[in-house]
Amino acid sequence: MSRTQSWVVTFLGAALAVGVAFAAPMPTAQARVLAITLFAIVAWIAAPVPPWVTGLTAIGLIGLARTPALALSGFGSPATWLIVFGLIVGEATRRSGLATATQAFVFRHLNVDGADPRALYYRLLGLLCVVALVFALLLPAALVRVLIAIPVLVEIGTVFEDRRPRLGVFFAPLFATYYGASGILTANLPNVIITGIVESVGGVSITWSEWFVSLFPVMSLARVLLIFVVVGVLYRPSPDARLSPPSASDVSTVDARRMLCLLFVGVVFWASDAIHGLHPMFGALLVAVLALLPRVGVMDYGAVENVDFSVVFFVGAVFAISAALAETGFTETAANALLRFIPADAPSAVVLGCVFFVTLALTFVIEGVAVSSVLTPILVTFAASAGLPVDHVAYVEASALATFFFPYQSAVLVVILRADLVETRDVIRTASLLSIATILVLIPVEIGYLSL
């Protein structure tokens, strides 16, 4: 999309937003916030300006339409600060040489010299996807996993001189550790929120093992395989692609090993959250502080000045919009309205499919974590009235909340978009293809599996 086309699309989106504000049959507060939401969504997709500029604009509009406190509420979210500290950890990982050292280690064992580019590409994708899924078992926060992995994957991808296979090496493991986290209760924040609400509202306790058995075979293992296939075909290198193996002189091992130890401290903190109960933000803060300490860390204080924190305005706007939609009652109204379209007397498989699409529909206007907080209590009540197992409804909802198309729908996709290697259209295309393939192939299998 050219810059002129982007401005035209954004102008039409703004006109639509104004029309909603004045003509929508809903309370004025809801209409205004929805109009701001639609404007931000169109601007984020068309991207006539950087996403953070649209985020700042949305924050200002919410402050005028509602209150300044609500507009700035996104900056008080622990998830926002997890990203802030994660950016510092990512910069430390890059400066320490750990990414380069990891690249050299991987290619020493894959024998890059004289390798066929396509064969190497598929071996890399397979190895990285498996590691990414194991990573999801170890670290509870998807944002943390993605922030740590990005500099390493960018470095590994430099073995290919062409951009396309670099994108494949970058996207496959990131989506494997994020989209593949549906089947691991502790690997994705919406999973934890859903089970907590189901237990408190519906009185049904879902254990880690029950979640694993019900979702992991299809929504984790099969999904990672699907990611491998789709990304492998989408970004495979040409047969005559050129390789650029790393040289041993490029690797500094002292700081790299030190940074690896610091990350291990973070892993221990994140993996033991069931004991201390602290938000993953504190683990990222701990690693960031250690990385800056003299004699312990791997970079000086001035390095923080080089970190690009503009993505925080994007994330703050997404959370502020979600909070405003919830405060005005739009979220609950929309959820109840969508649930009324589900036929109560339909087979359970059909009803579960409808629950999936209702959840998916809400993610187009509300950030995924916010959807789990607002929609789950309504779904628990709906499941009881429809005679459905509450845990099955929870599994389907969680599957939908790991199925996204656009970066604004998820803070994780926002962080992926921030990498210098990718552009907005790359993230949208890859996420959309994976989500469509999931909907067409895996969701029917998952619902059939639950029915058994």
C-alpha positions in Angstrom: 0.0 0.0 0.0 1.5 3.4 -1.1 1.6 6.3 1.3 -1.2 8.1 -0.6 -3.4 5.0 -0.4 -2.6 4.8 3.3 -3.8 8.4 3.9 -6.9 7.8 1.9 -7.8 4.6 3.9 -7.1 6.5 7.2 -9.3 9.4 6.1 -12.1 7.0 5.3 -11.6 5.3 8.6 -11.8 8.7 10.4 -15.0 9.5 8.5 -16.5 6.1 9.6 -15.5 6.8 13.2 -17.2 10.2 13.1 -20.3 8.6 11.6 -20.4 6.0 14.4 -20.0 8.7 17.1 -23.0 10.7 15.8 -25.3 8.0 14.3 -24.7 4.8 16.4 -27.8 3.7 18.5 -25.8 3.5 21.7 -25.0 5.8 24.6 -22.8 8.8 23.7 -19.9 7.7 25.8 -19.8 4.3 24.2 -20.1 5.8 20.7 -17.2 8.2 21.3 -14.9 5.5 22.6 -15.9 3.1 19.8 -15.2 5.9 17.2 -11.8 6.5 18.7 -11.2 2.7 18.6 -12.2 2.4 14.9 -10.0 5.4 14.0 -7.0 3.9 15.8 -7.5 0.5 14.2 -7.7 1.9 10.7 -4.7 4.1 11.2 -2.7 1.2 12.7 -3.5 -1.1 9.7 -3.0 1.6 7.0 0.0 3.0 8.8 0.3 6.4 7.2 2.4 7.4 10.3 4.3 5.2 12.8 2.1 3.2 15.1 3.2 5.0 18.2 2.1 8.3 16.7 -1.4 6.9 16.3 -1.2 5.6 19.8 -0.4 9.0 21.2 -3.3 10.5 19.3 -5.7 7.8 20.6 -4.5 8.5 24.2 -5.2 12.2 23.8 -8.6 11.5 22.3 -9.6 9.2 25.1 -8.4 11.8 27.6 -10.7 14.3 26.0 -13.7 11.9 25.6 -13.4 10.3 29.1 -10.7 11.3 31.7 -7.0 11.8 31.7 -6.6 9.0 34.3 -8.3 6.5 32.0 -6.3 7.6 29.0 -3.0 7.0 30.9 -4.2 3.8 32.6 -2.2 1.7 30.1 1.0 3.0 31.5 0.1 1.6 34.9 -0.3 -1.9 33.5 2.4 -4.4 34.6 2.4 -5.8 31.0 3.5 -2.4 29.7 6.4 -2.2 32.1 7.3 -5.8 31.3 7.8 -4.6 27.7 9.9 -1.6 28.9 12.3 -3.8 31.0 12.2 -6.4 28.3 13.5 -3.9 25.8 16.5 -3.2 28.1 17.1 -6.9 28.4 17.0 -7.3 24.6 19.5 -4.4 24.2 21.8 -6.1 26.8 21.5 -9.4 24.9 22.5 -7.7 21.7 25.4 -5.8 23.2 26.7 -8.8 25.1 27.3 -10.8 21.9 25.0 -13.6 23.2 23.0 -13.5 19.9 26.2 -13.8 17.9 27.5 -16.6 20.1 24.2 -18.5 19.8 24.3 -18.1 16.0 27.9 -19.5 15.9 27.0 -22.4 18.2 24.0 -23.4 16.1 25.8 -23.3 12.8 28.8 -25.2 14.1 26.5 -28.1 14.7 24.5 -27.7 11.5 27.6 -27.6 9.2 26.8 -24.5 7.2 29.8 -24.7 4.9 28.6 -26.2 1.5 25.1 -26.8 2.8 22.1 -26.7 0.5 20.2 -23.4 1.4 16.8 -24.9 1.4 17.8 -28.0 3.4 19.6 -25.7 6.0 16.5 -23.5 6.1 14.1 -26.3 6.9 16.6 -27.8 9.5 16.8 -24.4 11.1 13.1 -24.0 11.2 12.5 -27.4 12.7 15.1 -27.0 15.4 14.0 -23.5 16.3 10.3 -24.4 16.5 11.0 -27.3 18.8 13.2 -25.1 21.0 10.5 -22.4 21.0 7.8 -24.8 22.2 10.1 -26.0 25.0 10.8 -22.4 25.8 7.0 -22.0 26.4 7.1 -24.8 28.9 9.9 -23.1 30.9 8.9 -19.4 30.8 5.3 -18.4 31.8 5.1 -15.0 29.9 4.9 -14.9 26.1 6.2 -11.3 26.1 9.3 -12.4 27.9 10.0 -15.2 25.6 9.6 -13.1 22.5 11.7 -10.2 23.8 14.6 -12.6 24.7 14.3 -14.5 21.4 14.2 -11.5 18.9 17.8 -10.4 18.9 19.0 -14.1 18.8 16.7 -14.9 15.8 17.7 -11.8 13.9 21.4 -12.8 14.3 20.8 -16.4 13.3 18.9 -15.3 10.2 21.9 -13.4 8.9 23.3 -16.7 7.7 21.1 -16.0 4.6 21.9 -13.1 2.4 18.3 -12.8 1.2 15.6 -11.2 3.3 12.9 -13.8 2.7 14.5 -16.7 4.5 15.6 -14.4 7.2 11.9 -13.6 7.8 11.1 -17.3 7.9 13.8 -18.0 10.6 12.5 -15.0 12.5 8.8 -15.7 12.3 8.5 -19.4 12.7 9.9 -19.8 16.3 8.3 -16.6 17.5 4.8 -17.8 16.4 5.6 -21.3 17.7 6.3 -20.0 21.2 3.3 -17.6 21.1 0.6 -19.3 19.0 1.7 -22.7 20.3 1.3 -21.6 23.9 -2.5 -22.3 23.9 -2.0 -25.9 25.2 0.2 -24.9 28.1 -1.7 -23.3 31.0 1.1 -21.2 32.3 2.5 -20.1 28.9 0.0 -17.5 28.1 -1.6 -14.9 30.4 -5.2 -15.3 29.0 -5.0 -19.0 29.9 -4.3 -18.1 33.6 -7.0 -15.4 33.6 -9.6 -17.8 32.1 -9.0 -20.6 34.6 -9.1 -18.2 37.6 -12.4 -16.7 36.5 -13.9 -20.2 35.7 -13.0 -21.4 39.2 -14.2 -18.2 41.0 -17.5 -17.8 39.0 -18.3 -21.3 37.8 -16.8 -23.3 40.7 -14.9 -25.5 38.2 -11.2 -26.0 38.8 -9.0 -26.8 35.7 -5.6 -28.3 36.6 -2.4 -27.8 34.6 -2.5 -31.5 33.5 -6.2 -31.3 32.4 -5.5 -28.2 30.3 -2.4 -29.9 28.8 -4.2 -33.1 27.8 -7.2 -31.2 26.4 -5.3 -28.6 24.3 -1.6 -29.5 23.9 -1.9 -32.3 21.2 -3.8 -30.1 18.7 -3.3 -26.4 19.7 0.4 -26.8 20.6 2.0 -29.7 18.8 -0.1 -29.7 15.7 -0.1 -25.9 15.6 3.6 -25.7 15.7 3.8 -28.2 12.9 1.3 -26.1 11.0 3.5 -23.0 11.6 6.6 -24.9 10.4 4.8 -25.8 7.1 3.2 -22.4 6.4 6.2 -20.3 7.3 8.5 -22.8 5.6 6.7 -22.5 2.3 6.0 -18.8 2.6 9.6 -17.7 3.1 11.7 -20.6 1.7 14.9 -19.4 -0.1 15.5 -19.9 -3.8 17.7 -22.9 -4.7 20.6 -20.6 -5.6 20.3 -18.5 -2.4 23.7 -17.5 -1.0 24.8 -18.3 2.6 27.0 -16.1 4.8 28.4 -18.4 7.6 29.5 -16.5 10.8 33.2 -16.4 11.5 34.6 -17.4 14.9 36.2 -14.0 15.3 32.8 -12.3 15.4 31.9 -14.0 18.7 32.8 -12.5 22.2 32.3 -15.3 24.7 33.0 -13.5 28.1 30.0 -11.1 28.1 27.9 -13.6 26.2 28.3 -16.2 29.0 27.7 -13.5 31.6 24.4 -12.5 29.9 23.4 -16.1 29.6 23.8 -16.5 33.4 21.7 -13.3 33.9 19.0 -14.7 31.7 19.1 -18.0 33.7 18.5 -16.0 36.8 15.4 -14.6 35.1 14.3 -18.0 34.0 14.5 -19.3 37.6 12.4 -16.3 38.7 9.8 -16.7 36.0 9.5 -20.5 36.4 9.0 -20.2 40.1 6.1 -17.8 40.0 3.8 -20.4 41.7 6.0 -20.0 44.8 6.6 -16.2 45.0 3.4 -15.0 43.1 5.1 -12.0 41.6 4.3 -10.7 38.2 6.8 -11.5 35.4 7.6 -7.8 35.2 9.7 -8.1 38.3 11.8 -10.9 36.7 12.5 -8.6 33.7 13.3 -5.7 36.0 15.8 -7.9 38.0 17.6 -9.0 34.8 17.6 -5.4 33.5 19.2 -4.1 36.7 21.7 -6.9 36.9 22.7 -6.2 33.2 23.5 -2.6 34.1 25.4 -3.2 37.3 29.2 -2.6 37.2 31.3 -5.8 37.1 28.1 -7.9 37.0 26.3 -6.5 33.9 27.2 -6.4 30.3 26.5 -2.7 29.3 26.9 0.8 30.8 24.1 3.1 31.8 24.4 5.1 28.7 23.3 2.1 26.6 19.7 2.6 27.8 19.6 5.9 25.9 19.9 4.0 22.7 16.8 1.8 23.4 13.8 2.7 21.3 10.9 3.0 23.8 8.3 4.4 21.2 6.5 1.0 21.2 5.3 1.8 24.8 3.0 4.5 23.4 1.5 1.9 21.1 0.9 -0.6 23.9 -0.3 2.1 26.3 -2.9 3.2 23.8 -4.1 -0.4 23.2 -4.6 -1.0 26.9 -6.2 2.5 27.4 -8.7 1.7 24.6 -9.6 -1.7 26.2 -10.1 0.0 29.5 -12.3 2.7 28.0 -14.5 0.2 26.2 -14.9 -1.8 29.4 -15.6 1.2 31.5 -18.4 2.5 29.2 -20.0 -1.0 29.1 -19.4 -1.5 25.4 -17.4 -4.8 25.9 -20.1 -6.5 28.0 -22.9 -5.2 25.7 -21.0 -6.4 22.6 -20.3 -9.8 24.2 -23.9 -10.4 25.2 -25.1 -9.2 21.8 -22.8 -11.6 20.0 -23.8 -14.6 22.2 -27.4 -14.1 21.3 -26.6 -15.2 17.8 -25.6 -18.6 19.0 -28.4 -21.2 18.6 -29.1 -22.7 22.0 -30.5 -26.0 20.5 -27.6 -26.6 18.2 -25.2 -29.5 18.6 -22.4 -28.8 21.2 -19.7 -28.8 18.4 -21.6 -26.0 16.6 -22.1 -24.0 19.8 -18.4 -24.4 20.7 -17.5 -23.2 17.2 -19.7 -20.2 17.7 -18.1 -19.4 21.0 -14.7 -19.4 19.2 -15.9 -16.9 16.6 -17.6 -14.7 19.2 -14.3 -14.5 21.1 -12.4 -13.9 17.9 -14.7 -11.1 16.9 -14.1 -9.2 20.2 -10.3 -9.3 19.7 -10.8 -7.0 16.7 -11.8 -4.1 19.0 -10.3 -5.2 22.3 -6.8 -6.4 23.2 -6.7 -10.2 23.8 -5.9 -10.1 27.6 -8.8 -7.7 28.1 -11.2 -10.0 26.3 -10.4 -12.8 28.6 -11.1 -10.7 31.6 -14.4 -9.4 30.4 -15.8 -12.3 28.3 -15.0 -15.3 30.5 -17.6 -14.5 33.2 -20.3 -14.1 30.5 -19.2 -17.4 28.9 -19.4 -19.2 32.2 -23.0 -18.1 32.6 -23.8 -18.9 29.0 -22.3 -22.4 29.3 -24.5 -23.2 32.3 -27.6 -22.1 30.5 -26.7 -24.0 27.3 -25.8 -27.2 29.2 -22.2 -27.1 28.0 -19.1 -28.2 30.0 -17.6 -25.0 31.3 -14.0 -26.4 30.8 -14.7 -27.0 27.1 -15.9 -23.4 26.7 -12.7 -22.3 28.4 -10.5 -24.3 26.1 -12.2 -22.9 23.0 -12.0 -19.3 24.3 -8.3 -19.8 25.0 -7.7 -21.1 21.5 -9.4 -18.0 20.0 -7.3 -15.7 22.2 -4.1 -17.1 20.6 -5.4 -16.4 17.0 -4.7 -12.9 15.8 -4.5 -11.1 12.5 -3.2 -7.6 13.3 -0.5 -6.2 15.6 -2.9 -4.0 17.6 -4.8 -7.1 18.8 -1.8 -8.3 20.9 1.1 -6.7 22.8 3.2 -9.6 21.7 2.6 -8.9 18.0 3.4 -5.2 18.7 6.8 -6.3 20.1 7.4 -8.5 17.0 6.6 -5.6 14.8 9.2 -3.4 16.5 12.1 -5.5 15.2 14.1 -3.7 12.5 13.8 -6.8 10.2 10.1 -6.7 9.7 7.4 -4.3 8.4 3.7 -4.1 9.3 2.6 -6.0 6.2 5.0 -8.8 7.0 3.5 -9.3 10.5 -0.1 -9.0 9.2 0.4 -11.5 6.3 2.2 -14.1 8.5 -0.2 -13.8 11.4 -3.3 -13.8 9.2 -2.2 -16.9 7.1 -1.4 -18.8 10.3 -4.7 -17.8 11.9 -6.7 -18.7 8.8 -5.0 -22.1 8.6 -5.7 -22.7 12.3 -9.4 -21.8 11.9 -9.8 -24.0 8.8 -7.8 -27.0 9.9 -7.1 -27.1 13.7 -10.2 -25.7 15.3 -12.6 -28.3 13.8 -10.1 -31.0 15.0 -9.8 -29.5 18.5 -13.6 -29.3 18.9 -13.9 -32.9 17.6 -11.2 -33.9 20.1 -13.0 -32.2 23.0 -16.3 -33.9 21.9 -14.6 -37.3 22.3 
